[in-house]
Amino acid sequence: MRRLLGEVVKGIRHSEDRAEEIRRSAHVESREIIQDAERRAAEIMQQSLAEAETEARRILAAAESERESLVSPAREQMKEKIAQLEAQVHQRQELVMEMVMERIVKAYGHS
């Protein structure tokens, strides 16, 4: 009977030891799974971030191109208008200079 009881106690201890070993192994494995999942999540996040940055650059380039296509004609029109105004100013300056010269000549009586 003692022998049987000893065997049962030994079996229980062995089972408890085995259960503890399984628990530790499961704990280690669960940590590894969590670390792997965190690593994969970080990789996915980095990849998503890189893709988002690429898409943002593409959208920005398209917007800048569209802006330039809209602004360029207006810029050219403004350059033409400025050139016209400068020509008008130049003509008026010449007229004013002629008028000033005529008055100076008349005022001093030189003809």
Buried (B, 14 or more C-beta within 10 A) or exposed (E): EEEEEEEEEEEEEEEEEEEEEEEEEEEEEEEEEEEEEEEEEEEEEEEEEEEEEEEEEEEEEEEEEEEEEEEEEEEEEEEEEEEEEEEEEEEEEEEEEEEEEEEEEEEEEEE
